[in-house]
Amino acid sequence: MNKRMSALKFALENEQKEREFYLANARRTKNLAGKNMFKQIADEEKEHFEMLQRLYDKWEEREKWPATIPLKLRKSLSGTILKSMSEKKAARIKGNEDDLKAVRTAIDFEARGMALYTKLEEGSTDPKEKAFFNLLASIERQHFLSLRDTEEFLTDPASWYQNVEKTSLDGG
């Protein structure tokens, strides 16, 4: 039980740190696509934090998985950000080294988040608890993939646009 509480506490701290990181980088970057990506993920991390905080408080109170917490999270929209930006001229501003460094740091965060939530899921026997951590891991994975996409966009916008146009041309 203590192991799970400390893992939840760690997850809470993680979500908080990540959100602050994303907000700081959203303010810093001049790249519109990067700015929107960072803001979107910051909002989603806030939702995760609030859900984990409610879970932590209830769990601390009852010392078991709470039956009363609605464990639903909105689907991540991070994957749609770049595609929605592809028509905008302002999005074509090439990212700088700081943007790239921030995105690579974020990719690292999300990979660690995926691993943490997967480990919590595997360590659980309660089906609701398993499902919750699986959901968190899958959202962190969406963030991870969106950030990878952003990394490609910042390093090679021409190829990125070519890939986006290819997928829309073949109907895929």
NUFI-119028 format. One record per atom (N, C-alpha, C): residue number from 1; y, z, x. Coordinates in steps of 0.2 Angstrom, whole numbers, always signed. Example, Ala and Ser with C-alpha at 12.3 -4.5 7.8 and 13.67 -1.06 7.14 Angstrom:
2
REC    nr       Y       Z       X
REC     1     -28     +39     +66
REC     1     -22     +39     +62
REC     1     -16     +39     +66
REC     2     -11     +35     +64
REC     2      -5     +36     +68
REC     2      +0     +39     +64
//
This chain:
172
REC    nr       Y       Z       X
REC     1      -6      +0      +4
REC     1      +0      +0      +0
REC     1      +6      +0      +4
REC     2      +7      +4      +9
REC     2     +12      +5     +14
REC     2     +14      -2     +17
REC     3      +8      -5     +19
REC     3      +8     -12     +23
REC     3     +12     -17     +18
REC     4     +10     -17     +12
REC     4     +13     -21      +7
REC     4     +21     -20      +6
REC     5     +22     -13      +6
REC     5     +29     -12      +5
REC     5     +34     -14     +11
REC     6     +31     -13     +17
REC     6     +35     -15     +23
REC     6     +35     -22     +23
REC     7     +30     -26     +21
REC     7     +30     -33     +21
REC     7     +36     -35     +16
REC     8     +36     -32     +10
REC     8     +41     -34      +5
REC     8     +48     -32      +8
REC     9     +49     -27     +11
REC     9     +55     -25     +14
REC     9     +57     -30     +19
REC    10     +53     -32     +23
REC    10     +54     -37     +28
REC    10     +56     -44     +25
REC    11     +52     -46     +20
REC    11     +54     -52     +16
REC    11     +61     -51     +13
REC    12     +63     -46     +11
REC    12     +70     -45      +8
REC    12     +75     -46     +13
REC    13     +74     -43     +19
REC    13     +79     -43     +25
REC    13     +79     -51     +27
REC    14     +73     -54     +27
REC    14     +73     -61     +29
REC    14     +77     -65     +24
REC    15     +76     -64     +18
REC    15     +80     -68     +13
REC    15     +87     -67     +13
REC    16     +89     -61     +15
REC    16     +96     -59     +15
REC    16     +99     -63     +21
REC    17     +96     -62     +27
REC    17     +98     -65     +33
REC    17     +99     -73     +33
REC    18     +94     -76     +30
REC    18     +94     -83     +29
REC    18     +99     -85     +24
REC    19    +101     -82     +19
REC    19    +106     -83     +14
REC    19    +113     -83     +18
REC    20    +114     -78     +22
REC    20    +120     -77     +26
REC    20    +121     -83     +31
REC    21    +115     -85     +34
REC    21    +115     -90     +39
REC    21    +117     -97     +35
REC    22    +114     -98     +29
REC    22    +115    -104     +26
REC    22    +123    -105     +23
REC    23    +125     -99     +21
REC    23    +132     -99     +19
REC    23    +137    -100     +24
REC    24    +136     -97     +30
REC    24    +140     -98     +36
REC    24    +140    -105     +38
REC    25    +134    -108     +38
REC    25    +134    -115     +40
REC    25    +137    -120     +35
REC    26    +136    -118     +29
REC    26    +139    -122     +23
REC    26    +147    -122     +25
REC    27    +150    -117     +26
REC    27    +157    -116     +28
REC    27    +159    -120     +34
REC    28    +155    -120     +39
REC    28    +156    -123     +46
REC    28    +156    -130     +46
REC    29    +151    -133     +43
REC    29    +149    -140     +44
REC    29    +155    -145     +40
REC    30    +156    -150     +44
REC    30    +160    -155     +41
REC    30    +156    -161     +37
REC    31    +150    -161     +38
REC    31    +145    -165     +35
REC    31    +144    -163     +28
REC    32    +146    -168     +23
REC    32    +145    -166     +16
REC    32    +138    -165     +14
REC    33    +133    -169     +16
REC    33    +126    -168     +15
REC    33    +124    -162     +17
REC    34    +125    -160     +24
REC    34    +123    -154     +26
REC    34    +126    -148     +23
REC    35    +132    -148     +21
REC    35    +136    -143     +17
REC    35    +132    -142     +11
REC    36    +131    -147      +7
REC    36    +128    -146      +0
REC    36    +121    -143      +1
REC    37    +117    -146      +6
REC    37    +110    -143      +7
REC    37    +110    -136      +9
REC    38    +115    -134     +13
REC    38    +115    -127     +15
REC    38    +117    -122      +9
REC    39    +122    -125      +5
REC    39    +124    -121      -1
REC    39    +118    -120      -6
REC    40    +115    -126      -7
REC    40    +109    -126     -12
REC    40    +104    -121     -10
REC    41    +102    -121      -3
REC    41     +96    -117      -1
REC    41     +99    -109      -1
REC    42    +105    -108      +0
REC    42    +108    -101      +0
REC    42    +107     -99      -7
REC    43    +109    -103     -12
REC    43    +108    -101     -19
REC    43    +101     -99     -21
REC    44     +96    -103     -18
REC    44     +89    -102     -20
REC    44     +87     -95     -16
REC    45     +89     -94     -10
REC    45     +87     -88      -6
REC    45     +90     -82     -10
REC    46     +96     -83     -13
REC    46     +99     -77     -17
REC    46     +94     -75     -23
REC    47     +92     -80     -26
REC    47     +87     -79     -32
REC    47     +81     -76     -29
REC    48     +78     -78     -23
REC    48     +72     -75     -21
REC    48     +73     -68     -19
REC    49     +79     -66     -16
REC    49     +81     -60     -14
REC    49     +81     -55     -20
REC    50     +84     -58     -25
REC    50     +85     -53     -32
REC    50     +78     -52     -35
REC    51     +74     -57     -35
REC    51     +67     -56     -37
REC    51     +63     -51     -33
REC    52     +63     -52     -27
REC    52     +60     -47     -22
REC    52     +62     -40     -23
REC    53     +69     -40     -24
REC    53     +72     -33     -24
REC    53     +70     -30     -31
REC    54     +69     -33     -36
REC    54     +67     -30     -42
REC    54     +59     -28     -42
REC    55     +56     -33     -38
REC    55     +49     -31     -37
REC    55     +48     -25     -33
REC    56     +52     -25     -27
REC    56     +51     -19     -23
REC    56     +53     -13     -26
REC    57     +58     -13     -30
REC    57     +60      -6     -34
REC    57     +55      -4     -39
REC    58     +52      -9     -43
REC    58     +47      -7     -47
REC    58     +41      -5     -44
REC    59     +39      -8     -39
REC    59     +33      -6     -35
REC    59     +34      +1     -32
REC    60     +39      +2     -29
REC    60     +41      +9     -26
REC    60     +40     +14     -31
REC    61     +42     +13     -37
REC    61     +42     +17     -43
REC    61     +35     +19     -45
REC    62     +31     +13     -46
REC    62     +24     +14     -49
REC    62     +19     +13     -44
REC    63     +20     +11     -38
REC    63     +15     +10     -33
REC    63      +9      +5     -35
REC    64     +11      +1     -39
REC    64      +6      -5     -40
REC    64     +10     -11     -43
REC    65      +7     -17     -43
REC    65     +11     -23     -45
REC    65     +13     -22     -52
REC    66     +20     -23     -53
REC    66     +23     -22     -60
REC    66     +21     -27     -65
REC    67     +20     -25     -71
REC    67     +18     -30     -76
REC    67     +24     -32     -79
REC    68     +30     -29     -78
REC    68     +35     -31     -82
REC    68     +40     -36     -79
REC    69     +39     -38     -73
REC    69     +44     -42     -70
REC    69     +42     -50     -71
REC    70     +47     -53     -74
REC    70     +46     -60     -75
REC    70     +46     -64     -69
REC    71     +40     -66     -67
REC    71     +39     -69     -60
REC    71     +40     -77     -60
REC    72     +46     -79     -62
REC    72     +47     -86     -63
REC    72     +53     -87     -58
REC    73     +53     -93     -54
REC    73     +58     -95     -50
REC    73     +60    -102     -52
REC    74     +66    -104     -52
REC    74     +68    -111     -53
REC    74     +65    -115     -47
REC    75     +63    -121     -49
REC    75     +61    -126     -44
REC    75     +66    -127     -39
REC    76     +65    -128     -33
REC    76     +70    -130     -28
REC    76     +73    -137     -29
REC    77     +79    -137     -28
REC    77     +83    -143     -29
REC    77     +85    -146     -22
REC    78     +83    -143     -17
REC    78     +85    -145     -10
REC    78     +83    -152      -9
REC    79     +77    -154     -11
REC    79     +75    -161     -10
REC    79     +79    -166     -13
REC    80     +83    -165     -18
REC    80     +87    -170     -21
REC    80     +94    -171     -18
REC    81     +96    -166     -14
REC    81    +103    -166     -11
REC    81    +104    -172      -7
REC    82    +100    -174      -2
REC    82    +101    -180      +2
REC    82    +101    -186      -2
REC    83     +96    -187      -6
REC    83     +96    -193     -10
REC    83    +102    -194     -15
REC    84    +105    -188     -18
REC    84    +110    -189     -22
REC    84    +117    -191     -18
REC    85    +117    -189     -11
REC    85    +122    -190      -7
REC    85    +122    -197      -4
REC    86    +117    -201      -5
REC    86    +116    -207      -1
REC    86    +121    -212      -3
REC    87    +124    -212      -9
REC    87    +129    -217     -11
REC    87    +136    -215      -9
REC    88    +137    -209      -7
REC    88    +144    -206      -5
REC    88    +146    -208      +2
REC    89    +151    -211      +3
REC    89    +154    -213     +10
REC    89    +154    -206     +14
REC    90    +157    -201     +11
REC    90    +158    -195     +15
REC    90    +152    -192     +18
REC    91    +146    -194     +15
REC    91    +140    -191     +17
REC    91    +138    -195     +24
REC    92    +141    -200     +25
REC    92    +139    -204     +31
REC    92    +142    -202     +38
REC    93    +146    -196     +37
REC    93    +148    -193     +43
REC    93    +142    -190     +47
REC    94    +142    -193     +53
REC    94    +136    -191     +57
REC    94    +137    -183     +59
REC    95    +131    -180     +58
REC    95    +131    -173     +60
REC    95    +132    -172     +67
REC    96    +135    -166     +69
REC    96    +136    -165     +76
REC    96    +130    -160     +79
REC    97    +131    -158     +85
REC    97    +126    -154     +88
REC    97    +125    -147     +85
REC    98    +130    -144     +83
REC    98    +130    -138     +79
REC    98    +126    -139     +73
REC    99    +127    -144     +69
REC    99    +124    -145     +63
REC    99    +116    -146     +64
REC   100    +115    -150     +69
REC   100    +108    -151     +71
REC   100    +104    -144     +73
REC   101    +108    -141     +77
REC   101    +105    -134     +79
REC   101    +104    -130     +73
REC   102    +109    -129     +68
REC   102    +108    -125     +62
REC   102    +102    -127     +58
REC   103    +101    -134     +57
REC   103     +96    -137     +53
REC   103     +89    -135     +57
REC   104     +89    -135     +63
REC   104     +83    -134     +67
REC   104     +81    -126     +67
REC   105     +86    -122     +67
REC   105     +85    -115     +66
REC   105     +83    -114     +59
REC   106     +86    -117     +54
REC   106     +84    -116     +47
REC   106     +76    -118     +46
REC   107     +74    -124     +49
REC   107     +67    -126     +49
REC   107     +63    -121     +51
REC   108     +65    -117     +57
REC   108     +61    -112     +59
REC   108     +60    -106     +54
REC   109     +66    -104     +51
REC   109     +66     -99     +46
REC   109     +61    -100     +41
REC   110     +61    -106     +38
REC   110     +57    -108     +32
REC   110     +50    -108     +34
REC   111     +48    -111     +40
REC   111     +41    -111     +43
REC   111     +39    -103     +43
REC   112     +43     -99     +46
REC   112     +41     -92     +46
REC   112     +40     -89     +39
REC   113     +45     -91     +34
REC   113     +44     -88     +27
REC   113     +38     -91     +24
REC   114     +36     -97     +25
REC   114     +30    -100     +22
REC   114     +24     -96     +25
REC   115     +24     -94     +31
REC   115     +18     -91     +34
REC   115     +18     -84     +32
REC   116     +24     -80     +31
REC   116     +24     -73     +28
REC   116     +21     -73     +21
REC   117     +24     -77     +17
REC   117     +22     -77     +10
REC   117     +14     -79      +9
REC   118     +12     -84     +13
REC   118      +5     -86     +13
REC   118      +1     -80     +15
REC   119      +3     -76     +20
REC   119      -1     -70     +22
REC   119      -1     -65     +17
REC   120      +4     -64     +14
REC   120      +5     -59      +8
REC   120      +0     -61      +2
REC   121      +0     -68      +1
REC   121      -4     -70      -4
REC   121     -12     -69      -2
REC   122     -13     -71      +4
REC   122     -20     -70      +6
REC   122     -23     -63      +6
REC   123     -18     -58      +7
REC   123     -19     -51      +8
REC   123     -20     -48      +1
REC   124     -19     -52      -4
REC   124     -18     -49     -11
REC   124     -25     -50     -15
REC   125     -26     -45     -19
REC   125     -32     -46     -24
REC   125     -30     -47     -31
REC   126     -23     -45     -33
REC   126     -21     -46     -39
REC   126     -19     -53     -41
REC   127     -21     -56     -46
REC   127     -20     -63     -47
REC   127     -12     -65     -48
REC   128      -9     -60     -51
REC   128      -2     -61     -53
REC   128      +2     -61     -46
REC   129      +0     -56     -42
REC   129      +3     -55     -35
REC   129      +2     -62     -31
REC   130      -4     -64     -31
REC   130      -6     -70     -27
REC   130      -2     -76     -29
REC   131      -1     -77     -36
REC   131      +3     -82     -39
REC   131     +10     -82     -37
REC   132     +13     -76     -37
REC   132     +20     -75     -35
REC   132     +21     -77     -28
REC   133     +17     -74     -23
REC   133     +18     -76     -16
REC   133     +16     -83     -15
REC   134     +12     -86     -18
REC   134     +10     -93     -18
REC   134     +16     -97     -20
REC   135     +20     -95     -25
REC   135     +26     -99     -27
REC   135     +31     -98     -22
REC   136     +32     -92     -19
REC   136     +37     -91     -14
REC   136     +36     -96      -8
REC   137     +29     -96      -6
REC   137     +27    -100      +0
REC   137     +29    -107      -2
REC   138     +27    -110      -8
REC   138     +28    -117     -10
REC   138     +36    -118     -10
REC   139     +40    -114     -12
REC   139     +47    -115     -12
REC   139     +50    -115      -5
REC   140     +47    -111      +0
REC   140     +49    -111      +7
REC   140     +47    -118     +10
REC   141     +41    -120      +8
REC   141     +39    -126     +10
REC   141     +43    -132      +8
REC   142     +46    -132      +2
REC   142     +51    -137      -1
REC   142     +57    -137      +4
REC   143     +59    -131      +5
REC   143     +65    -130      +9
REC   143     +64    -133     +16
REC   144     +58    -131     +19
REC   144     +56    -134     +25
REC   144     +56    -142     +26
REC   145     +53    -145     +21
REC   145     +53    -152     +20
REC   145     +60    -155     +19
REC   146     +64    -152     +15
REC   146     +71    -155     +14
REC   146     +75    -154     +21
REC   147     +74    -149     +24
REC   147     +77    -148     +30
REC   147     +75    -153     +36
REC   148     +69    -154     +36
REC   148     +66    -159     +40
REC   148     +69    -166     +39
REC   149     +70    -167     +32
REC   149     +73    -173     +30
REC   149     +80    -174     +32
REC   150     +84    -168     +32
REC   150     +91    -167     +34
REC   150     +91    -168     +42
REC   151     +86    -166     +45
REC   151     +86    -167     +53
REC   151     +86    -174     +54
REC   152     +82    -178     +51
REC   152     +81    -185     +52
REC   152     +88    -188     +50
REC   153     +91    -186     +44
REC   153     +97    -189     +42
REC   153    +103    -188     +47
REC   154    +103    -182     +50
REC   154    +108    -180     +55
REC   154    +107    -184     +62
REC   155    +101    -185     +64
REC   155     +99    -188     +70
REC   155     +99    -196     +70
REC   156     +97    -198     +64
REC   156     +97    -206     +64
REC   156     +98    -208     +57
REC   157    +105    -208     +55
REC   157    +106    -209     +48
REC   157    +104    -216     +46
REC   158    +105    -221     +50
REC   158    +103    -228     +49
REC   158     +95    -228     +47
REC   159     +91    -225     +50
REC   159     +84    -225     +49
REC   159     +83    -222     +42
REC   160     +86    -216     +41
REC   160     +85    -212     +35
REC   160     +87    -216     +29
REC   161     +93    -220     +29
REC   161     +95    -224     +24
REC   161     +90    -230     +23
REC   162     +87    -232     +28
REC   162     +82    -238     +28
REC   162     +76    -235     +24
REC   163     +74    -229     +26
REC   163     +68    -226     +22
REC   163     +69    -225     +15
REC   164     +75    -222     +13
REC   164     +77    -221      +6
REC   164     +77    -227      +2
REC   165     +80    -233      +5
REC   165     +81    -239      +2
REC   165     +74    -242      +1
REC   166     +69    -241      +6
REC   166     +63    -244      +6
REC   166     +59    -241      +0
REC   167     +59    -234      -1
REC   167     +56    -231      -6
REC   167     +58    -232     -13
REC   168     +65    -234     -13
REC   168     +67    -236     -20
REC   168     +66    -243     -22
REC   169     +65    -247     -16
REC   169     +63    -254     -17
REC   169     +56    -255     -20
REC   170     +51    -252     -17
REC   170     +44    -253     -19
REC   170     +43    -249     -25
REC   171     +47    -246     -28
REC   171     +46    -242     -34
REC   171     +43    -235     -33
REC   172     +42    -233     -27
REC   172     +39    -227     -25
REC   172     +43    -221     -26
//
